[in-house]
Every structure is written in structure tokens, then in C-alpha cells.
């Protein structure tokens, strides 16, 4: 493809790599892979993947090496935001995967009431800038011990009194006799761009890509729901069913006493409403995935 192209920084390997590329494929952006190549071009859309370490992505975007990047919010916070450069990189979209949290943890036997219990203590972490910034905002003075490897063993070794580390389930902390006591940062994968202006042609390419991405993200966060119900139950069901728009009601049979109700609803709340829908008179409830939602 000739003409302007976008460069998108993506983690070369790791927990965000596969999900990032899968999301792009759902947007109709495929890539021809070649083993060992760190730059991969798409034939479906004028964009090139730059496969790099996740720690490098925020700075590549900030410096204009990449127009866009997919990175964990925890990395962006540590490499850019916690260093006072918040205006240099903009978050365009939260992508809904790669969720984890940066948390403070203490040995199980240590009592904890509030963050001021950490005052004067040493905390081992791979996120020194984020931790220092957070504790300064809380007015708590701590000693930050920067560790590049496994931080969870440092209290056992006497290197630090506590740890600040990424947590998904907390199993690793529990294995090493630690308990999570406070959250420093909730993280997920985000799409970022530099805080500077681009060439108009690249701005247009970015807009087109974001339109595709928004359609996929809306679909991932919703389900299409169909059910049957007595006509007199429609009002109650509409009150219960959280939807992006008013449900579609279709008469069933000749007498019109029963109807089919179709709606798009957020997936994260649907299971909470299933029982209420049945109690209101809904039956034959069918939930199906959505490929894309274009508005």
C-alpha cells in the first residue's frame, strides 16, 4: 500500500500481545507474519505493527516513533505519568482486557489499619515512580526499594518490610505469606497516542481505525438478548432490562397476547437480571454474541 501509514507499537510477546493482535483482527486488520520480524505490515489497512518490549511503548509513542501504542496502564503510569509527563501521552481508549492492579501487601501477621501504617517502612517494587507518587499524594513518607525481579520474596529475605506489586488473583502473594491491603492503581490495556498533532492524513487514518475499534468494543461489552413474554409483561421487562436502546417488541401469533422482545444489553449486568426477567414473565431467553455495533 502506498501513501501515509500508521505505526502501532504492540508488546512483542507476553500477556497483552495475543489479545492486542486478536482485537485488531476483529477490526478487519490482519497481518502477514514473518518469523523474527519486528515490523509487520497489514494489507487490509495502512498500518504497521512495531513489536517491542512493553516498557518501551510509552516512550516510543511520546517521541513519535509510533503513532499509537497498546500498553498496560500500569506501564504508562510508571514510564510517563508518574514522572510528571501526563500531557505528553493521551489515552484514546480503554480496551477491556489485561486487567490487574498494582497493590500494596504486607506479611500476613502484620496488622494494618490505613496507609499511614506504612510510614517509615521500606517497600520493594518494580514500580518506584508510581509508588512514590501515590504515597506522596497520601502524605505518607516511605523508603522505596526498586527491585527488577520477584518482589514478593523481599520481606522473607529482610530486604523490605512490604511490597508493591501487580496482582491478578493474589495467589502469588498468599503463597509467599503476604496479604493485599491497599490498591495503588487499577490497570488494563489502553490505546495511546502522543499528545502532539499529526499530519492530517494520519489523523484521518486514526479516526477510521477508532471507528472500527469502537464498533468491536461495543460488541464485546454487550450481548443480543431475545425472549418471549406475555404482552402485559412488556413494561415490567423494559424496566428490568438494561439496554443500549429501547427493546424491539414483536407480536407473536394471531391473538397478540404474547410477544418477542429483542434487545442489546451490557454483558456485565445481564446475569444479575436473568432471574428478575423470568419472574416478570420472560421465557425462552436466548443470549447471543454480537460481532460489531456501528453507530
C-alpha positions as a printed NumPy array, in Angstrom:
array([[  0.   ,   0.   ,   0.   ],
       [  1.309,   3.476,  -0.886],
       [  0.537,   6.715,   0.929],
       [  0.567,   7.566,   4.641],
       [  0.581,   4.765,   7.19 ],
       [  0.229,   4.499,  10.937],
       [  2.762,   2.809,  13.202],
       [  1.292,   0.931,  16.16 ],
       [  3.537,  -0.247,  18.997],
       [  2.471,  -3.614,  20.428],
       [  4.097,  -5.866,  23.006],
       [  6.355,  -8.304,  21.177],
       [  5.41 , -11.18 ,  23.469],
       [  3.548, -11.501,  26.723],
       [  0.076, -11.231,  28.182],
       [ -1.082,  -8.304,  26.041],
       [  0.402,  -9.336,  22.693],
       [ -2.081, -12.003,  21.616],
       [ -5.131, -10.068,  22.818],
       [ -3.977,  -6.876,  21.066],
       [ -3.485,  -8.62 ,  17.725],
       [ -6.764, -10.506,  18.13 ],
       [ -8.581,  -7.223,  18.689],
       [ -7.061,  -5.784,  15.516],
       [ -8.18 ,  -8.843,  13.543],
       [-11.74 ,  -8.3  ,  14.759],
       [-11.387,  -4.778,  13.378],
       [-10.582,  -6.258,   9.952],
       [ -6.867,  -5.54 ,  10.248],
       [ -4.834,  -8.678,   9.527],
       [ -1.085,  -9.129,   9.297],
       [  1.256, -11.392,   7.359],
       [  3.649, -12.756,   9.944],
       [  7.292, -13.461,   9.289],
       [  9.341, -15.133,  11.986],
       [ 11.837, -12.827,  13.628],
       [ 10.465,  -9.631,  12.07 ],
       [  9.856,  -6.733,  14.438],
       [  7.898,  -4.671,  11.9  ],
       [  4.814,  -6.322,  10.377],
       [  2.583,  -4.613,   7.805],
       [ -1.128,  -5.049,   7.202],
       [ -2.504,  -5.459,   3.717],
       [ -6.034,  -4.629,   4.928],
       [ -5.385,  -1.213,   6.426],
       [ -2.469,   1.259,   6.153],
       [ -0.874,   0.348,   9.467],
       [  2.374,  -1.29 ,  10.563],
       [  2.882,  -3.15 ,  13.83 ],
       [  6.086,  -2.319,  15.691],
       [  6.769,  -5.277,  18.003],
       [  8.731,  -4.089,  21.043],
       [  9.077,  -4.51 ,  24.801],
       [  6.045,  -3.168,  26.648],
       [  8.269,  -0.899,  28.765],
       [  9.393,   0.89 ,  25.594],
       [  5.943,   1.544,  24.096],
       [  5.012,   4.705,  26.074],
       [  8.277,   6.415,  25.202],
       [  8.114,   5.316,  21.548],
       [  4.676,   6.904,  21.347],
       [  5.703,  10.021,  23.239],
       [  8.738,  10.512,  20.988],
       [  6.791,   9.936,  17.76 ],
       [  8.492,   6.666,  16.828],
       [  4.992,   5.115,  16.913],
       [  1.775,   6.998,  16.267],
       [ -0.22 ,   4.669,  18.521],
       [  0.52 ,   2.04 ,  21.136],
       [ -1.229,  -0.676,  23.129],
       [  0.17 ,  -0.934,  26.641],
       [ -0.87 ,  -1.672,  30.191],
       [ -1.964,   1.396,  32.144],
       [  0.485,   0.32 ,  34.851],
       [  3.404,   0.694,  32.407],
       [  2.122,   4.032,  31.106],
       [  1.781,   5.33 ,  34.658],
       [  5.288,   4.228,  35.625],
       [  7.107,   5.331,  32.479],
       [  5.29 ,   8.6  ,  31.737],
       [  2.56 ,   9.829,  34.063],
       [  4.292,   9.337,  37.416],
       [  7.263,  11.277,  36.017],
       [  5.176,  14.398,  35.51 ],
       [  4.682,  13.963,  31.758],
       [  0.924,  13.446,  31.753],
       [  0.31 ,  15.799,  28.817],
       [  2.816,  14.032,  26.56 ],
       [  0.731,  10.856,  26.027],
       [ -3.045,  10.647,  25.66 ],
       [ -5.236,   7.616,  26.391],
       [ -7.614,   7.134,  23.45 ],
       [ -9.461,   4.013,  24.579],
       [ -9.538,   1.553,  27.453],
       [ -9.563,  -1.86 ,  25.776],
       [-11.182,  -4.07 ,  28.404],
       [ -8.504,  -6.764,  28.717],
       [ -5.272,  -7.252,  30.639],
       [ -6.944,  -6.243,  33.894],
       [ -4.795,  -6.306,  37.009],
       [ -3.998,  -3.994,  39.885],
       [ -0.888,  -2.596,  41.49 ],
       [ -1.294,  -3.307,  45.182],
       [  0.461,  -2.924,  48.498],
       [  0.953,  -6.1  ,  50.505],
       [  2.245,  -6.909,  53.973],
       [  3.31 , -10.122,  55.7  ],
       [  0.177, -11.91 ,  56.905],
       [  0.93 , -11.41 ,  60.584],
       [  1.403,  -7.637,  60.255],
       [ -1.589,  -5.555,  61.426],
       [ -2.985,  -2.905,  59.062],
       [ -5.46 ,  -0.077,  59.603],
       [ -4.647,   2.522,  56.937],
       [ -1.897,   3.708,  54.603],
       [ -0.203,   5.655,  57.383],
       [  0.863,   2.306,  58.831],
       [  3.474,   2.275,  56.034],
       [  5.115,   5.486,  57.283],
       [  8.852,   4.997,  57.67 ],
       [  8.75 ,   1.47 ,  56.224],
       [ 10.607,   0.124,  53.222],
       [  8.553,  -1.123,  50.258],
       [ 10.008,  -3.241,  47.454],
       [  8.579,  -2.678,  43.978],
       [  9.248,  -2.692,  40.245],
       [  7.12 ,   0.476,  40.012],
       [  9.103,   3.022,  42.05 ],
       [  7.796,   6.147,  40.304],
       [  4.145,   5.112,  40.622],
       [  4.541,   4.079,  44.261],
       [  6.443,   7.218,  45.243],
       [  3.871,   9.445,  43.551],
       [  0.96 ,   7.602,  45.18 ],
       [  2.443,   7.718,  48.657],
       [  3.323,  11.405,  48.288],
       [ -0.321,  12.13 ,  47.375],
       [ -1.387,  10.279,  50.537],
       [  1.1  ,  12.219,  52.64 ],
       [  2.985,   9.071,  53.678],
       [  6.793,   9.04 ,  53.688],
       [  8.252,   5.625,  52.783],
       [ 11.524,   4.164,  51.584],
       [ 11.091,   2.784,  48.067],
       [ 13.341,  -0.179,  47.262],
       [ 13.473,  -0.719,  43.493],
       [ 13.546,  -4.408,  42.532],
       [ 13.602,  -5.649,  38.937],
       [ 12.84 ,  -9.296,  39.714],
       [ 10.376, -11.039,  42.012],
       [  9.433,  -8.607,  44.746],
       [  7.246, -10.985,  46.772],
       [ 10.222, -12.683,  48.424],
       [ 11.824,  -9.465,  49.712],
       [ 10.089,  -9.389,  53.145],
       [ 11.129, -13.012,  53.712],
       [ 14.735, -12.085,  52.884],
       [ 14.709,  -8.961,  55.035],
       [ 15.188,  -6.675,  52.016],
       [ 11.956,  -4.722,  52.622],
       [  9.076,  -4.529,  55.085],
       [  6.352,  -4.681,  52.427],
       [  5.846,  -4.98 ,  48.671],
       [  4.012,  -3.145,  45.919],
       [  3.359,  -5.49 ,  43.   ],
       [  0.953,  -6.369,  40.203],
       [ -1.885,  -8.622,  41.333],
       [ -4.429, -10.598,  39.336],
       [ -5.754, -13.263,  41.7  ],
       [ -3.468, -12.706,  44.696],
       [ -2.329, -16.343,  44.701],
       [  1.374, -15.467,  44.408],
       [  1.173, -13.108,  47.364],
       [ -0.589, -15.713,  49.502],
       [  1.984, -18.349,  48.566],
       [  4.702, -16.107,  49.976],
       [  2.838, -15.296,  53.184],
       [  1.634, -11.857,  52.108],
       [ -1.789, -10.237,  52.129],
       [ -3.045,  -7.456,  49.893],
       [ -4.047,  -4.41 ,  51.924],
       [ -4.456,  -1.468,  49.507],
       [ -4.729,  -0.77 ,  45.783],
       [ -2.389,   1.779,  44.237],
       [ -3.64 ,   1.532,  40.63 ],
       [ -6.312,  -0.369,  38.692],
       [ -4.828,  -1.325,  35.332],
       [ -5.925,  -2.641,  31.946],
       [ -4.715,  -2.428,  28.359],
       [ -5.115,   1.03 ,  26.816],
       [ -4.64 ,   2.505,  23.359],
       [ -2.438,   5.6  ,  23.495],
       [ -1.169,   8.332,  21.189],
       [  1.276,  11.19 ,  21.564],
       [ -0.09 ,  14.476,  22.859],
       [  1.198,  16.264,  19.747],
       [ -0.591,  16.929,  16.443],
       [ -0.156,  14.706,  13.382],
       [ -0.291,  15.076,   9.663],
       [ -3.988,  15.431,   8.612],
       [ -3.806,  12.206,   6.58 ],
       [ -2.616,  10.279,   9.645],
       [ -5.317,  11.894,  11.777],
       [ -7.877,  10.604,   9.273],
       [ -6.382,   7.096,   9.374],
       [ -6.544,   7.17 ,  13.17 ],
       [-10.203,   8.261,  13.06 ],
       [-11.067,   5.398,  10.702],
       [ -9.275,   2.875,  12.894],
       [-11.002,   4.174,  16.035],
       [-14.401,   3.872,  14.351],
       [-13.707,   0.198,  13.69 ],
       [-12.353,  -0.307,  17.181],
       [-15.369,   1.34 ,  18.814],
       [-17.715,  -0.972,  16.909],
       [-15.824,  -4.026,  18.129],
       [-15.508,  -2.798,  21.724],
       [-19.229,  -2.067,  21.953],
       [-19.953,  -5.577,  20.713],
       [-17.52 ,  -7.184,  23.154],
       [-19.223,  -5.423,  26.044],
       [-22.747,  -6.397,  25.06 ],
       [-24.968,  -9.324,  24.135],
       [-28.058,  -9.587,  21.95 ],
       [-30.979, -10.912,  24.004],
       [-34.216, -12.429,  22.734],
       [-37.104, -13.656,  24.836],
       [-40.83 , -14.326,  24.724],
       [-43.311, -12.856,  27.196],
       [-46.976, -12.01 ,  27.731],
       [-47.794,  -8.589,  26.266],
       [-48.818,  -7.297,  29.692],
       [-45.282,  -8.046,  30.977],
       [-43.521,  -5.808,  28.44 ],
       [-43.461,  -2.687,  30.618],
       [-42.007,  -4.569,  33.593],
       [-39.383,  -6.267,  31.409],
       [-38.363,  -2.949,  29.854],
       [-37.799,  -1.584,  33.361],
       [-35.612,  -4.549,  34.299],
       [-33.632,  -4.934,  31.085],
       [-30.672,  -2.516,  30.82 ],
       [-30.276,  -1.815,  27.116],
       [-28.394,   0.451,  24.757],
       [-31.738,   1.383,  23.179],
       [-35.441,   0.696,  23.732],
       [-36.141,  -3.039,  23.175],
       [-37.883,  -4.17 ,  19.988],
       [-41.285,  -5.789,  20.658],
       [-42.688,  -8.165,  18.001],
       [-46.227,  -9.67 ,  18.226],
       [-46.418, -13.483,  18.215],
       [-49.376, -15.42 ,  16.833],
       [-52.762, -14.096,  15.732],
       [-54.195, -13.002,  19.062],
       [-51.225, -10.785,  20.039],
       [-51.268, -11.992,  23.634],
       [-47.592, -12.931,  23.523],
       [-44.642, -11.011,  22.097],
       [-40.965, -11.493,  21.318],
       [-38.622,  -8.951,  22.882],
       [-35.205,  -8.237,  21.344],
       [-32.602,  -6.013,  22.995],
       [-28.903,  -5.275,  23.271],
       [-27.721,  -5.273,  26.887],
       [-24.372,  -4.904,  28.657],
       [-22.946,  -8.347,  29.328],
       [-21.578,  -7.47 ,  32.755],
       [-25.051,  -6.83 ,  34.183],
       [-27.085,  -9.427,  32.324],
       [-26.594, -12.367,  34.693],
       [-27.785, -10.211,  37.564],
       [-31.07 ,  -9.582,  35.742],
       [-31.821, -13.091,  34.408],
       [-33.854, -14.176,  37.429],
       [-35.791, -10.911,  37.524],
       [-36.692, -11.268,  33.838],
       [-38.058, -14.768,  34.427],
       [-40.004, -13.577,  37.458],
       [-41.527, -10.843,  35.309],
       [-42.808, -13.421,  32.829],
       [-39.996, -13.797,  30.278],
       [-39.379, -17.269,  28.828],
       [-37.203, -18.894,  26.151],
       [-34.453, -16.359,  26.878],
       [-31.691, -16.549,  24.256],
       [-28.387, -14.688,  24.59 ],
       [-26.057, -14.46 ,  21.589],
       [-22.738, -12.677,  20.966],
       [-22.529,  -9.593,  18.763],
       [-19.857,  -9.216,  16.089],
       [-19.896,  -5.414,  15.79 ],
       [-22.058,  -2.434,  16.77 ],
       [-21.798,   0.538,  14.419],
       [-23.499,   3.78 ,  15.411]])
